[in-house]
Amino acid sequence: MSELVPYAVHYLLDGVRQHFFKLAAGFSEVEAIHSASAHAYPESEQKIAPHASLETARNKAQQLGITHIRWNEAI
């Protein structure tokens, strides 16, 4: 069984800083982009698919105004 790790995800939404925390067994750049889109647009169909390619995820995020996505373990 994998242990869940708390991650802090930071991004800009139309130039405004946003952040949130997420528990996950592991994290990748695509997962961070997907999570940021879900956070930015919680009730929208605009979310980025978690199985999208990195290039597709980045392009879609930029179209949604989501940029400068980064994350780190929140220990």
C-alpha positions in Angstrom: 0.0 0.0 0.0 1.3 3.4 -1.0 1.6 6.2 1.6 -0.1 9.4 0.8 2.1 12.5 0.7 0.8 16.1 1.1 1.7 18.3 -1.9 1.4 22.0 -2.2 0.5 23.1 -5.8 1.0 26.7 -6.9 0.0 28.3 -10.1 -1.1 31.6 -11.7 -4.7 32.0 -12.9 -4.9 35.0 -15.2 -1.8 36.3 -13.4 -3.2 35.9 -9.9 -1.4 33.5 -7.5 -3.3 30.5 -6.4 -2.4 27.5 -4.3 -3.9 24.4 -2.7 -2.9 21.2 -1.0 -3.4 17.7 -2.3 -2.7 14.2 -0.9 -1.3 11.8 -3.4 0.9 8.7 -3.5 3.0 10.4 -6.2 2.8 13.4 -8.4 3.8 14.3 -12.0 3.7 17.4 -14.0 0.5 16.3 -15.9 -1.2 15.5 -12.5 -0.2 18.9 -11.2 -1.7 20.6 -14.3 -4.8 18.5 -14.1 -5.2 19.3 -10.4 -4.7 23.0 -11.0 -7.4 23.0 -13.7 -9.8 21.2 -11.4 -9.0 23.7 -8.6 -9.3 26.7 -10.9 -12.6 25.5 -12.5 -14.2 23.2 -9.9 -17.7 23.1 -11.5 -16.7 23.4 -15.1 -16.2 20.9 -17.9 -12.9 22.8 -18.6 -10.8 20.4 -16.6 -7.7 18.8 -18.2 -7.8 15.0 -18.5 -5.4 13.2 -16.1 -4.3 11.0 -18.9 -3.5 13.8 -21.3 0.0 14.1 -22.8 2.2 16.7 -21.2 2.2 18.9 -24.3 -1.6 18.8 -24.5 -2.0 19.5 -20.8 0.3 22.5 -21.0 -1.5 23.9 -24.0 -4.9 23.5 -22.6 -3.8 25.0 -19.2 -2.4 28.0 -21.1 -5.7 28.4 -23.0 -7.5 28.4 -19.6 -5.2 31.1 -18.2 -3.3 28.7 -15.9 0.4 29.2 -16.0 3.6 28.8 -13.9 2.4 25.5 -12.3 4.8 24.1 -9.7 4.5 21.8 -6.7 6.5 20.5 -3.8 6.0 18.1 -0.9 4.3 20.0 1.9 6.2 18.6 4.9 
